[in-house]
Amino acid sequence: MLDQQGQKIEPIIMLYNYAKILNINISIITNREGNEATIEYTRKQLLDNNITGYSYLFLRRPNITNAWSFKLQSRKAIFEK
């Protein structure tokens, strides 16, 4: 939803807004490391960009190094909920 400089990625934001209109549960998966400081920073950055109302926010555990595998496992977890 946001690029490395914290700017909105407009096509993703448009999809996010459309999902909100349709009342679809929104999950955000990011490859950012899920330590306390990063979680707080990420939530603030999302809020500052008016990205709210998501159901889940997945951040990578520090011991996981494979981004592709992490994102795949996160998607599976969403479908299992």
mmCIF file of the N, C-alpha and C atoms, coordinates in Angstrom:
data_MODEL
# 
_entry.id   MODEL 
# 
loop_
_atom_site.group_PDB 
_atom_site.id 
_atom_site.type_symbol 
_atom_site.label_atom_id 
_atom_site.label_alt_id 
_atom_site.label_comp_id 
_atom_site.label_asym_id 
_atom_site.label_entity_id 
_atom_site.label_seq_id 
_atom_site.pdbx_PDB_ins_code 
_atom_site.Cartn_x 
_atom_site.Cartn_y 
_atom_site.Cartn_z 
_atom_site.occupancy 
_atom_site.B_iso_or_equiv 
_atom_site.pdbx_formal_charge 
_atom_site.auth_seq_id 
_atom_site.auth_comp_id 
_atom_site.auth_asym_id 
_atom_site.auth_atom_id 
_atom_site.pdbx_PDB_model_num 
ATOM 1   N N  . MET A 1 1  ? 0.812   -1.187  0.000  1.00 0.00 ? 1  MET A N  1 
ATOM 2   C CA . MET A 1 1  ? 0.000   0.000   0.000  1.00 0.00 ? 1  MET A CA 1 
ATOM 3   C C  . MET A 1 1  ? 0.860   1.259   0.000  1.00 0.00 ? 1  MET A C  1 
ATOM 4   N N  . LEU A 1 2  ? 2.031   1.118   0.659  1.00 0.00 ? 2  LEU A N  1 
ATOM 5   C CA . LEU A 1 2  ? 2.976   2.229   0.710  1.00 0.00 ? 2  LEU A CA 1 
ATOM 6   C C  . LEU A 1 2  ? 4.308   1.753   0.152  1.00 0.00 ? 2  LEU A C  1 
ATOM 7   N N  . ASP A 1 3  ? 4.991   2.635   -0.561 1.00 0.00 ? 3  ASP A N  1 
ATOM 8   C CA . ASP A 1 3  ? 6.304   2.254   -1.090 1.00 0.00 ? 3  ASP A CA 1 
ATOM 9   C C  . ASP A 1 3  ? 7.379   2.455   -0.025 1.00 0.00 ? 3  ASP A C  1 
ATOM 10  N N  . GLN A 1 4  ? 8.624   2.243   -0.386 1.00 0.00 ? 4  GLN A N  1 
ATOM 11  C CA . GLN A 1 4  ? 9.715   2.337   0.590  1.00 0.00 ? 4  GLN A CA 1 
ATOM 12  C C  . GLN A 1 4  ? 9.914   3.741   1.130  1.00 0.00 ? 4  GLN A C  1 
ATOM 13  N N  . GLN A 1 5  ? 9.416   4.741   0.430  1.00 0.00 ? 5  GLN A N  1 
ATOM 14  C CA . GLN A 1 5  ? 9.500   6.119   0.907  1.00 0.00 ? 5  GLN A CA 1 
ATOM 15  C C  . GLN A 1 5  ? 8.249   6.534   1.682  1.00 0.00 ? 5  GLN A C  1 
ATOM 16  N N  . GLY A 1 6  ? 7.312   5.591   1.866  1.00 0.00 ? 6  GLY A N  1 
ATOM 17  C CA . GLY A 1 6  ? 6.097   5.883   2.609  1.00 0.00 ? 6  GLY A CA 1 
ATOM 18  C C  . GLY A 1 6  ? 5.015   6.547   1.780  1.00 0.00 ? 6  GLY A C  1 
ATOM 19  N N  . GLN A 1 7  ? 5.173   6.557   0.471  1.00 0.00 ? 7  GLN A N  1 
ATOM 20  C CA . GLN A 1 7  ? 4.166   7.155   -0.412 1.00 0.00 ? 7  GLN A CA 1 
ATOM 21  C C  . GLN A 1 7  ? 3.139   6.090   -0.804 1.00 0.00 ? 7  GLN A C  1 
ATOM 22  N N  . LYS A 1 8  ? 1.899   6.523   -0.956 1.00 0.00 ? 8  LYS A N  1 
ATOM 23  C CA . LYS A 1 8  ? 0.839   5.596   -1.337 1.00 0.00 ? 8  LYS A CA 1 
ATOM 24  C C  . LYS A 1 8  ? 1.079   5.039   -2.740 1.00 0.00 ? 8  LYS A C  1 
ATOM 25  N N  . ILE A 1 9  ? 0.801   3.759   -2.898 1.00 0.00 ? 9  ILE A N  1 
ATOM 26  C CA . ILE A 1 9  ? 0.812   3.118   -4.207 1.00 0.00 ? 9  ILE A CA 1 
ATOM 27  C C  . ILE A 1 9  ? -0.644  3.164   -4.679 1.00 0.00 ? 9  ILE A C  1 
ATOM 28  N N  . GLU A 1 10 ? -0.945  4.119   -5.552 1.00 0.00 ? 10 GLU A N  1 
ATOM 29  C CA . GLU A 1 10 ? -2.327  4.455   -5.888 1.00 0.00 ? 10 GLU A CA 1 
ATOM 30  C C  . GLU A 1 10 ? -3.187  3.279   -6.358 1.00 0.00 ? 10 GLU A C  1 
ATOM 31  N N  . PRO A 1 11 ? -2.717  2.388   -7.254 1.00 0.00 ? 11 PRO A N  1 
ATOM 32  C CA . PRO A 1 11 ? -3.596  1.274   -7.645 1.00 0.00 ? 11 PRO A CA 1 
ATOM 33  C C  . PRO A 1 11 ? -3.985  0.385   -6.462 1.00 0.00 ? 11 PRO A C  1 
ATOM 34  N N  . ILE A 1 12 ? -3.059  0.203   -5.525 1.00 0.00 ? 12 ILE A N  1 
ATOM 35  C CA . ILE A 1 12 ? -3.357  -0.608  -4.338 1.00 0.00 ? 12 ILE A CA 1 
ATOM 36  C C  . ILE A 1 12 ? -4.320  0.133   -3.422 1.00 0.00 ? 12 ILE A C  1 
ATOM 37  N N  . ILE A 1 13 ? -4.152  1.429   -3.282 1.00 0.00 ? 13 ILE A N  1 
ATOM 38  C CA . ILE A 1 13 ? -5.060  2.240   -2.469 1.00 0.00 ? 13 ILE A CA 1 
ATOM 39  C C  . ILE A 1 13 ? -6.466  2.214   -3.063 1.00 0.00 ? 13 ILE A C  1 
ATOM 40  N N  . MET A 1 14 ? -6.561  2.267   -4.385 1.00 0.00 ? 14 MET A N  1 
ATOM 41  C CA . MET A 1 14 ? -7.877  2.204   -5.037 1.00 0.00 ? 14 MET A CA 1 
ATOM 42  C C  . MET A 1 14 ? -8.553  0.862   -4.739 1.00 0.00 ? 14 MET A C  1 
ATOM 43  N N  . LEU A 1 15 ? -7.794  -0.228  -4.799 1.00 0.00 ? 15 LEU A N  1 
ATOM 44  C CA . LEU A 1 15 ? -8.338  -1.547  -4.484 1.00 0.00 ? 15 LEU A CA 1 
ATOM 45  C C  . LEU A 1 15 ? -8.753  -1.622  -3.013 1.00 0.00 ? 15 LEU A C  1 
ATOM 46  N N  . TYR A 1 16 ? -7.928  -1.089  -2.134 1.00 0.00 ? 16 TYR A N  1 
ATOM 47  C CA . TYR A 1 16 ? -8.225  -1.032  -0.697 1.00 0.00 ? 16 TYR A CA 1 
ATOM 48  C C  . TYR A 1 16 ? -9.535  -0.278  -0.454 1.00 0.00 ? 16 TYR A C  1 
ATOM 49  N N  . ASN A 1 17 ? -9.693  0.889   -1.070 1.00 0.00 ? 17 ASN A N  1 
ATOM 50  C CA . ASN A 1 17 ? -10.916 1.683   -0.894 1.00 0.00 ? 17 ASN A CA 1 
ATOM 51  C C  . ASN A 1 17 ? -12.137 0.948   -1.437 1.00 0.00 ? 17 ASN A C  1 
ATOM 52  N N  . TYR A 1 18 ? -11.974 0.271   -2.557 1.00 0.00 ? 18 TYR A N  1 
ATOM 53  C CA . TYR A 1 18 ? -13.077 -0.500  -3.134 1.00 0.00 ? 18 TYR A CA 1 
ATOM 54  C C  . TYR A 1 18 ? -13.475 -1.638  -2.193 1.00 0.00 ? 18 TYR A C  1 
ATOM 55  N N  . ALA A 1 19 ? -12.489 -2.321  -1.627 1.00 0.00 ? 19 ALA A N  1 
ATOM 56  C CA . ALA A 1 19 ? -12.771 -3.402  -0.675 1.00 0.00 ? 19 ALA A CA 1 
ATOM 57  C C  . ALA A 1 19 ? -13.508 -2.867  0.548  1.00 0.00 ? 19 ALA A C  1 
ATOM 58  N N  . LYS A 1 20 ? -13.147 -1.679  1.010  1.00 0.00 ? 20 LYS A N  1 
ATOM 59  C CA . LYS A 1 20 ? -13.846 -1.066  2.152  1.00 0.00 ? 20 LYS A CA 1 
ATOM 60  C C  . LYS A 1 20 ? -15.298 -0.784  1.796  1.00 0.00 ? 20 LYS A C  1 
ATOM 61  N N  . ILE A 1 21 ? -15.542 -0.272  0.586  1.00 0.00 ? 21 ILE A N  1 
ATOM 62  C CA . ILE A 1 21 ? -16.917 0.009   0.142  1.00 0.00 ? 21 ILE A CA 1 
ATOM 63  C C  . ILE A 1 21 ? -17.742 -1.279  0.147  1.00 0.00 ? 21 ILE A C  1 
ATOM 64  N N  . LEU A 1 22 ? -17.127 -2.374  -0.288 1.00 0.00 ? 22 LEU A N  1 
ATOM 65  C CA . LEU A 1 22 ? -17.820 -3.660  -0.351 1.00 0.00 ? 22 LEU A CA 1 
ATOM 66  C C  . LEU A 1 22 ? -17.867 -4.381  0.996  1.00 0.00 ? 22 LEU A C  1 
ATOM 67  N N  . ASN A 1 23 ? -17.303 -3.744  2.033  1.00 0.00 ? 23 ASN A N  1 
ATOM 68  C CA . ASN A 1 23 ? -17.282 -4.300  3.385  1.00 0.00 ? 23 ASN A CA 1 
ATOM 69  C C  . ASN A 1 23 ? -16.538 -5.639  3.446  1.00 0.00 ? 23 ASN A C  1 
ATOM 70  N N  . ILE A 1 24 ? -15.445 -5.727  2.696  1.00 0.00 ? 24 ILE A N  1 
ATOM 71  C CA . ILE A 1 24 ? -14.604 -6.919  2.685  1.00 0.00 ? 24 ILE A CA 1 
ATOM 72  C C  . ILE A 1 24 ? -13.552 -6.780  3.786  1.00 0.00 ? 24 ILE A C  1 
ATOM 73  N N  . ASN A 1 25 ? -13.305 -7.870  4.524  1.00 0.00 ? 25 ASN A N  1 
ATOM 74  C CA . ASN A 1 25 ? -12.243 -7.849  5.531  1.00 0.00 ? 25 ASN A CA 1 
ATOM 75  C C  . ASN A 1 25 ? -10.899 -7.655  4.834  1.00 0.00 ? 25 ASN A C  1 
ATOM 76  N N  . ILE A 1 26 ? -10.146 -6.708  5.314  1.00 0.00 ? 26 ILE A N  1 
ATOM 77  C CA . ILE A 1 26 ? -8.869  -6.355  4.700  1.00 0.00 ? 26 ILE A CA 1 
ATOM 78  C C  . ILE A 1 26 ? -7.730  -6.847  5.588  1.00 0.00 ? 26 ILE A C  1 
ATOM 79  N N  . SER A 1 27 ? -6.776  -7.519  4.967  1.00 0.00 ? 27 SER A N  1 
ATOM 80  C CA . SER A 1 27 ? -5.568  -7.965  5.660  1.00 0.00 ? 27 SER A CA 1 
ATOM 81  C C  . SER A 1 27 ? -4.368  -7.343  4.960  1.00 0.00 ? 27 SER A C  1 
ATOM 82  N N  . ILE A 1 28 ? -3.422  -6.879  5.743  1.00 0.00 ? 28 ILE A N  1 
ATOM 83  C CA . ILE A 1 28 ? -2.201  -6.289  5.203  1.00 0.00 ? 28 ILE A CA 1 
ATOM 84  C C  . ILE A 1 28 ? -1.039  -7.197  5.577  1.00 0.00 ? 28 ILE A C  1 
ATOM 85  N N  . ILE A 1 29 ? -0.259  -7.588  4.566  1.00 0.00 ? 29 ILE A N  1 
ATOM 86  C CA . ILE A 1 29 ? 0.930   -8.413  4.779  1.00 0.00 ? 29 ILE A CA 1 
ATOM 87  C C  . ILE A 1 29 ? 2.130   -7.585  4.338  1.00 0.00 ? 29 ILE A C  1 
ATOM 88  N N  . THR A 1 30 ? 3.054   -7.386  5.259  1.00 0.00 ? 30 THR A N  1 
ATOM 89  C CA . THR A 1 30 ? 4.259   -6.633  4.935  1.00 0.00 ? 30 THR A CA 1 
ATOM 90  C C  . THR A 1 30 ? 5.486   -7.441  5.314  1.00 0.00 ? 30 THR A C  1 
ATOM 91  N N  . ASN A 1 31 ? 6.541   -7.279  4.565  1.00 0.00 ? 31 ASN A N  1 
ATOM 92  C CA . ASN A 1 31 ? 7.782   -7.984  4.858  1.00 0.00 ? 31 ASN A CA 1 
ATOM 93  C C  . ASN A 1 31 ? 8.606   -7.271  5.937  1.00 0.00 ? 31 ASN A C  1 
ATOM 94  N N  . ARG A 1 32 ? 8.052   -6.261  6.542  1.00 0.00 ? 32 ARG A N  1 
ATOM 95  C CA . ARG A 1 32 ? 8.765   -5.579  7.629  1.00 0.00 ? 32 ARG A CA 1 
ATOM 96  C C  . ARG A 1 32 ? 8.903   -6.527  8.816  1.00 0.00 ? 32 ARG A C  1 
ATOM 97  N N  . GLU A 1 33 ? 10.020  -6.390  9.513  1.00 0.00 ? 33 GLU A N  1 
ATOM 98  C CA . GLU A 1 33 ? 10.255  -7.215  10.690 1.00 0.00 ? 33 GLU A CA 1 
ATOM 99  C C  . GLU A 1 33 ? 9.285   -6.824  11.799 1.00 0.00 ? 33 GLU A C  1 
ATOM 100 N N  . GLY A 1 34 ? 8.699   -7.828  12.434 1.00 0.00 ? 34 GLY A N  1 
ATOM 101 C CA . GLY A 1 34 ? 7.667   -7.585  13.430 1.00 0.00 ? 34 GLY A CA 1 
ATOM 102 C C  . GLY A 1 34 ? 8.172   -7.364  14.837 1.00 0.00 ? 34 GLY A C  1 
ATOM 103 N N  . ASN A 1 35 ? 9.113   -6.441  15.013 1.00 0.00 ? 35 ASN A N  1 
ATOM 104 C CA . ASN A 1 35 ? 9.510   -6.094  16.381 1.00 0.00 ? 35 ASN A CA 1 
ATOM 105 C C  . ASN A 1 35 ? 8.628   -4.936  16.856 1.00 0.00 ? 35 ASN A C  1 
ATOM 106 N N  . GLU A 1 36 ? 8.664   -4.663  18.138 1.00 0.00 ? 36 GLU A N  1 
ATOM 107 C CA . GLU A 1 36 ? 7.754   -3.676  18.735 1.00 0.00 ? 36 GLU A CA 1 
ATOM 108 C C  . GLU A 1 36 ? 7.851   -2.300  18.073 1.00 0.00 ? 36 GLU A C  1 
ATOM 109 N N  . ALA A 1 37 ? 9.058   -1.832  17.824 1.00 0.00 ? 37 ALA A N  1 
ATOM 110 C CA . ALA A 1 37 ? 9.243   -0.507  17.219 1.00 0.00 ? 37 ALA A CA 1 
ATOM 111 C C  . ALA A 1 37 ? 8.693   -0.459  15.796 1.00 0.00 ? 37 ALA A C  1 
ATOM 112 N N  . THR A 1 38 ? 8.932   -1.507  15.029 1.00 0.00 ? 38 THR A N  1 
ATOM 113 C CA . THR A 1 38 ? 8.459   -1.539  13.646 1.00 0.00 ? 38 THR A CA 1 
ATOM 114 C C  . THR A 1 38 ? 6.939   -1.641  13.583 1.00 0.00 ? 38 THR A C  1 
ATOM 115 N N  . ILE A 1 39 ? 6.357   -2.416  14.473 1.00 0.00 ? 39 ILE A N  1 
ATOM 116 C CA . ILE A 1 39 ? 4.901   -2.533  14.517 1.00 0.00 ? 39 ILE A CA 1 
ATOM 117 C C  . ILE A 1 39 ? 4.286   -1.163  14.800 1.00 0.00 ? 39 ILE A C  1 
ATOM 118 N N  . GLU A 1 40 ? 4.811   -0.474  15.800 1.00 0.00 ? 40 GLU A N  1 
ATOM 119 C CA . GLU A 1 40 ? 4.304   0.855   16.154 1.00 0.00 ? 40 GLU A CA 1 
ATOM 120 C C  . GLU A 1 40 ? 4.475   1.827   14.983 1.00 0.00 ? 40 GLU A C  1 
ATOM 121 N N  . TYR A 1 41 ? 5.649   1.816   14.361 1.00 0.00 ? 41 TYR A N  1 
ATOM 122 C CA . TYR A 1 41 ? 5.929   2.707   13.230 1.00 0.00 ? 41 TYR A CA 1 
ATOM 123 C C  . TYR A 1 41 ? 4.979   2.412   12.060 1.00 0.00 ? 41 TYR A C  1 
ATOM 124 N N  . THR A 1 42 ? 4.781   1.128   11.766 1.00 0.00 ? 42 THR A N  1 
ATOM 125 C CA . THR A 1 42 ? 3.917   0.730   10.656 1.00 0.00 ? 42 THR A CA 1 
ATOM 126 C C  . THR A 1 42 ? 2.477   1.163   10.904 1.00 0.00 ? 42 THR A C  1 
ATOM 127 N N  . ARG A 1 43 ? 1.973   0.920   12.096 1.00 0.00 ? 43 ARG A N  1 
ATOM 128 C CA . ARG A 1 43 ? 0.597   1.335   12.418 1.00 0.00 ? 43 ARG A CA 1 
ATOM 129 C C  . ARG A 1 43 ? 0.441   2.845   12.307 1.00 0.00 ? 43 ARG A C  1 
ATOM 130 N N  . LYS A 1 44 ? 1.434   3.594   12.778 1.00 0.00 ? 44 LYS A N  1 
ATOM 131 C CA . LYS A 1 44 ? 1.373   5.055   12.675 1.00 0.00 ? 44 LYS A CA 1 
ATOM 132 C C  . LYS A 1 44 ? 1.410   5.498   11.222 1.00 0.00 ? 44 LYS A C  1 
ATOM 133 N N  . GLN A 1 45 ? 2.284   4.887   10.440 1.00 0.00 ? 45 GLN A N  1 
ATOM 134 C CA . GLN A 1 45 ? 2.399   5.244   9.022  1.00 0.00 ? 45 GLN A CA 1 
ATOM 135 C C  . GLN A 1 45 ? 1.087   4.956   8.287  1.00 0.00 ? 45 GLN A C  1 
ATOM 136 N N  . LEU A 1 46 ? 0.462   3.827   8.573  1.00 0.00 ? 46 LEU A N  1 
ATOM 137 C CA . LEU A 1 46 ? -0.829  3.515   7.957  1.00 0.00 ? 46 LEU A CA 1 
ATOM 138 C C  . LEU A 1 46 ? -1.886  4.529   8.380  1.00 0.00 ? 46 LEU A C  1 
ATOM 139 N N  . LEU A 1 47 ? -1.950  4.827   9.664  1.00 0.00 ? 47 LEU A N  1 
ATOM 140 C CA . LEU A 1 47 ? -2.917  5.802   10.163 1.00 0.00 ? 47 LEU A CA 1 
ATOM 141 C C  . LEU A 1 47 ? -2.682  7.175   9.555  1.00 0.00 ? 47 LEU A C  1 
ATOM 142 N N  . ASP A 1 48 ? -1.435  7.606   9.477  1.00 0.00 ? 48 ASP A N  1 
ATOM 143 C CA . ASP A 1 48 ? -1.105  8.911   8.886  1.00 0.00 ? 48 ASP A CA 1 
ATOM 144 C C  . ASP A 1 48 ? -1.535  9.004   7.424  1.00 0.00 ? 48 ASP A C  1 
ATOM 145 N N  . ASN A 1 49 ? -1.632  7.845   6.760  1.00 0.00 ? 49 ASN A N  1 
ATOM 146 C CA . ASN A 1 49 ? -2.057  7.806   5.361  1.00 0.00 ? 49 ASN A CA 1 
ATOM 147 C C  . ASN A 1 49 ? -3.523  7.406   5.223  1.00 0.00 ? 49 ASN A C  1 
ATOM 148 N N  . ASN A 1 50 ? -4.256  7.500   6.333  1.00 0.00 ? 50 ASN A N  1 
ATOM 149 C CA . ASN A 1 50 ? -5.691  7.209   6.360  1.00 0.00 ? 50 ASN A CA 1 
ATOM 150 C C  . ASN A 1 50 ? -5.995  5.774   5.924  1.00 0.00 ? 50 ASN A C  1 
ATOM 151 N N  . ILE A 1 51 ? -5.108  4.855   6.240  1.00 0.00 ? 51 ILE A N  1 
ATOM 152 C CA . ILE A 1 51 ? -5.324  3.432   5.967  1.00 0.00 ? 51 ILE A CA 1 
ATOM 153 C C  . ILE A 1 51 ? -5.745  2.809   7.291  1.00 0.00 ? 51 ILE A C  1 
ATOM 154 N N  . THR A 1 52 ? -7.035  2.620   7.425  1.00 0.00 ? 52 THR A N  1 
ATOM 155 C CA . THR A 1 52 ? -7.615  2.133   8.673  1.00 0.00 ? 52 THR A CA 1 
ATOM 156 C C  . THR A 1 52 ? -8.651  1.054   8.340  1.00 0.00 ? 52 THR A C  1 
ATOM 157 N N  . GLY A 1 53 ? -9.157  0.423   9.356  1.00 0.00 ? 53 GLY A N  1 
ATOM 158 C CA . GLY A 1 53 ? -10.241 -0.521  9.161  1.00 0.00 ? 53 GLY A CA 1 
ATOM 159 C C  . GLY A 1 53 ? -9.810  -1.889  8.662  1.00 0.00 ? 53 GLY A C  1 
ATOM 160 N N  . TYR A 1 54 ? -8.525  -2.183  8.698  1.00 0.00 ? 54 TYR A N  1 
ATOM 161 C CA . TYR A 1 54 ? -8.069  -3.506  8.278  1.00 0.00 ? 54 TYR A CA 1 
ATOM 162 C C  . TYR A 1 54 ? -8.270  -4.490  9.434  1.00 0.00 ? 54 TYR A C  1 
ATOM 163 N N  . SER A 1 55 ? -8.473  -5.747  9.083  1.00 0.00 ? 55 SER A N  1 
ATOM 164 C CA . SER A 1 55 ? -8.728  -6.779  10.095 1.00 0.00 ? 55 SER A CA 1 
ATOM 165 C C  . SER A 1 55 ? -7.446  -7.365  10.664 1.00 0.00 ? 55 SER A C  1 
ATOM 166 N N  . TYR A 1 56 ? -6.447  -7.536  9.793  1.00 0.00 ? 56 TYR A N  1 
ATOM 167 C CA . TYR A 1 56 ? -5.194  -8.158  10.208 1.00 0.00 ? 56 TYR A CA 1 
ATOM 168 C C  . TYR A 1 56 ? -4.007  -7.412  9.625  1.00 0.00 ? 56 TYR A C  1 
ATOM 169 N N  . LEU A 1 57 ? -2.945  -7.362  10.405 1.00 0.00 ? 57 LEU A N  1 
ATOM 170 C CA . LEU A 1 57 ? -1.675  -6.796  9.954  1.00 0.00 ? 57 LEU A CA 1 
ATOM 171 C C  . LEU A 1 57 ? -0.595  -7.836  10.241 1.00 0.00 ? 57 LEU A C  1 
ATOM 172 N N  . PHE A 1 58 ? -0.025  -8.397  9.187  1.00 0.00 ? 58 PHE A N  1 
ATOM 173 C CA . PHE A 1 58 ? 1.002   -9.424  9.316  1.00 0.00 ? 58 PHE A CA 1 
ATOM 174 C C  . PHE A 1 58 ? 2.370   -8.802  9.086  1.00 0.00 ? 58 PHE A C  1 
ATOM 175 N N  . LEU A 1 59 ? 3.262   -8.952  10.059 1.00 0.00 ? 59 LEU A N  1 
ATOM 176 C CA . LEU A 1 59 ? 4.657   -8.552  9.923  1.00 0.00 ? 59 LEU A CA 1 
ATOM 177 C C  . LEU A 1 59 ? 5.525   -9.787  10.121 1.00 0.00 ? 59 LEU A C  1 
ATOM 178 N N  . ARG A 1 60 ? 6.648   -9.813  9.464  1.00 0.00 ? 60 ARG A N  1 
ATOM 179 C CA . ARG A 1 60 ? 7.547   -10.969 9.472  1.00 0.00 ? 60 ARG A CA 1 
ATOM 180 C C  . ARG A 1 60 ? 8.254   -11.118 10.815 1.00 0.00 ? 60 ARG A C  1 
ATOM 181 N N  . ARG A 1 61 ? 8.308   -12.354 11.311 1.00 0.00 ? 61 ARG A N  1 
ATOM 182 C CA . ARG A 1 61 ? 9.090   -12.629 12.524 1.00 0.00 ? 61 ARG A CA 1 
ATOM 183 C C  . ARG A 1 61 ? 10.570  -12.433 12.212 1.00 0.00 ? 61 ARG A C  1 
ATOM 184 N N  . PRO A 1 62 ? 11.342  -11.957 13.175 1.00 0.00 ? 62 PRO A N  1 
ATOM 185 C CA . PRO A 1 62 ? 12.776  -11.696 12.926 1.00 0.00 ? 62 PRO A CA 1 
ATOM 186 C C  . PRO A 1 62 ? 13.562  -12.908 12.435 1.00 0.00 ? 62 PRO A C  1 
ATOM 187 N N  . ASN A 1 63 ? 13.157  -14.112 12.829 1.00 0.00 ? 63 ASN A N  1 
ATOM 188 C CA . ASN A 1 63 ? 13.913  -15.309 12.447 1.00 0.00 ? 63 ASN A CA 1 
ATOM 189 C C  . ASN A 1 63 ? 13.551  -15.823 11.054 1.00 0.00 ? 63 ASN A C  1 
ATOM 190 N N  . ILE A 1 64 ? 12.575  -15.226 10.404 1.00 0.00 ? 64 ILE A N  1 
ATOM 191 C CA . ILE A 1 64 ? 12.173  -15.645 9.060  1.00 0.00 ? 64 ILE A CA 1 
ATOM 192 C C  . ILE A 1 64 ? 12.878  -14.750 8.043  1.00 0.00 ? 64 ILE A C  1 
ATOM 193 N N  . THR A 1 65 ? 13.586  -15.360 7.118  1.00 0.00 ? 65 THR A N  1 
ATOM 194 C CA . THR A 1 65 ? 14.357  -14.573 6.149  1.00 0.00 ? 65 THR A CA 1 
ATOM 195 C C  . THR A 1 65 ? 13.803  -14.656 4.728  1.00 0.00 ? 65 THR A C  1 
ATOM 196 N N  . ASN A 1 66 ? 12.926  -15.607 4.465  1.00 0.00 ? 66 ASN A N  1 
ATOM 197 C CA . ASN A 1 66 ? 12.393  -15.798 3.130  1.00 0.00 ? 66 ASN A CA 1 
ATOM 198 C C  . ASN A 1 66 ? 11.067  -15.047 2.990  1.00 0.00 ? 66 ASN A C  1 
ATOM 199 N N  . ALA A 1 67 ? 11.080  -13.904 2.319  1.00 0.00 ? 67 ALA A N  1 
ATOM 200 C CA . ALA A 1 67 ? 9.880   -13.059 2.187  1.00 0.00 ? 67 ALA A CA 1 
ATOM 201 C C  . ALA A 1 67 ? 8.763   -13.791 1.460  1.00 0.00 ? 67 ALA A C  1 
ATOM 202 N N  . TRP A 1 68 ? 9.108   -14.513 0.395  1.00 0.00 ? 68 TRP A N  1 
ATOM 203 C CA . TRP A 1 68 ? 8.092   -15.215 -0.385 1.00 0.00 ? 68 TRP A CA 1 
ATOM 204 C C  . TRP A 1 68 ? 7.359   -16.236 0.473  1.00 0.00 ? 68 TRP A C  1 
ATOM 205 N N  . SER A 1 69 ? 8.117   -17.027 1.226  1.00 0.00 ? 69 SER A N  1 
ATOM 206 C CA . SER A 1 69 ? 7.535   -18.041 2.094  1.00 0.00 ? 69 SER A CA 1 
ATOM 207 C C  . SER A 1 69 ? 6.687   -17.400 3.193  1.00 0.00 ? 69 SER A C  1 
ATOM 208 N N  . PHE A 1 70 ? 7.190   -16.329 3.777  1.00 0.00 ? 70 PHE A N  1 
ATOM 209 C CA . PHE A 1 70 ? 6.443   -15.614 4.819  1.00 0.00 ? 70 PHE A CA 1 
ATOM 210 C C  . PHE A 1 70 ? 5.094   -15.139 4.295  1.00 0.00 ? 70 PHE A C  1 
ATOM 211 N N  . LYS A 1 71 ? 5.096   -14.523 3.124  1.00 0.00 ? 71 LYS A N  1 
ATOM 212 C CA . LYS A 1 71 ? 3.845   -14.003 2.573  1.00 0.00 ? 71 LYS A CA 1 
ATOM 213 C C  . LYS A 1 71 ? 2.886   -15.132 2.210  1.00 0.00 ? 71 LYS A C  1 
ATOM 214 N N  . LEU A 1 72 ? 3.395   -16.227 1.690  1.00 0.00 ? 72 LEU A N  1 
ATOM 215 C CA . LEU A 1 72 ? 2.562   -17.381 1.373  1.00 0.00 ? 72 LEU A CA 1 
ATOM 216 C C  . LEU A 1 72 ? 1.915   -17.938 2.638  1.00 0.00 ? 72 LEU A C  1 
ATOM 217 N N  . GLN A 1 73 ? 2.692   -18.107 3.693  1.00 0.00 ? 73 GLN A N  1 
ATOM 218 C CA . GLN A 1 73 ? 2.162   -18.622 4.957  1.00 0.00 ? 73 GLN A CA 1 
ATOM 219 C C  . GLN A 1 73 ? 1.136   -17.653 5.567  1.00 0.00 ? 73 GLN A C  1 
ATOM 220 N N  . SER A 1 74 ? 1.368   -16.364 5.419  1.00 0.00 ? 74 SER A N  1 
ATOM 221 C CA . SER A 1 74 ? 0.421   -15.369 5.931  1.00 0.00 ? 74 SER A CA 1 
ATOM 222 C C  . SER A 1 74 ? -0.902  -15.451 5.180  1.00 0.00 ? 74 SER A C  1 
ATOM 223 N N  . ARG A 1 75 ? -0.831  -15.625 3.876  1.00 0.00 ? 75 ARG A N  1 
ATOM 224 C CA . ARG A 1 75 ? -2.070  -15.761 3.075  1.00 0.00 ? 75 ARG A CA 1 
ATOM 225 C C  . ARG A 1 75 ? -2.840  -17.009 3.510  1.00 0.00 ? 75 ARG A C  1 
ATOM 226 N N  . LYS A 1 76 ? -2.127  -18.097 3.741  1.00 0.00 ? 76 LYS A N  1 
ATOM 227 C CA . LYS A 1 76 ? -2.784  -19.327 4.205  1.00 0.00 ? 76 LYS A CA 1 
ATOM 228 C C  . LYS A 1 76 ? -3.468  -19.097 5.552  1.00 0.00 ? 76 LYS A C  1 
ATOM 229 N N  . ALA A 1 77 ? -2.808  -18.372 6.440  1.00 0.00 ? 77 ALA A N  1 
ATOM 230 C CA . ALA A 1 77 ? -3.383  -18.086 7.759  1.00 0.00 ? 77 ALA A CA 1 
ATOM 231 C C  . ALA A 1 77 ? -4.661  -17.268 7.633  1.00 0.00 ? 77 ALA A C  1 
ATOM 232 N N  . ILE A 1 78 ? -4.689  -16.346 6.680  1.00 0.00 ? 78 ILE A N  1 
ATOM 233 C CA . ILE A 1 78 ? -5.892  -15.541 6.467  1.00 0.00 ? 78 ILE A CA 1 
ATOM 234 C C  . ILE A 1 78 ? -7.052  -16.425 6.032  1.00 0.00 ? 78 ILE A C  1 
ATOM 235 N N  . PHE A 1 79 ? -6.795  -17.320 5.091  1.00 0.00 ? 79 PHE A N  1 
ATOM 236 C CA . PHE A 1 79 ? -7.863  -18.197 4.602  1.00 0.00 ? 79 PHE A CA 1 
ATOM 237 C C  . PHE A 1 79 ? -8.362  -19.157 5.667  1.00 0.00 ? 79 PHE A C  1 
ATOM 238 N N  . GLU A 1 80 ? -7.527  -19.484 6.645  1.00 0.00 ? 80 GLU A N  1 
ATOM 239 C CA . GLU A 1 80 ? -7.913  -20.399 7.705  1.00 0.00 ? 80 GLU A CA 1 
ATOM 240 C C  . GLU A 1 80 ? -8.739  -19.721 8.800  1.00 0.00 ? 80 GLU A C  1 
ATOM 241 N N  . LYS A 1 81 ? -8.751  -18.391 8.819  1.00 0.00 ? 81 LYS A N  1 
ATOM 242 C CA . LYS A 1 81 ? -9.503  -17.660 9.859  1.00 0.00 ? 81 LYS A CA 1 
ATOM 243 C C  . LYS A 1 81 ? -10.967 -17.585 9.524  1.00 0.00 ? 81 LYS A C  1 
# 
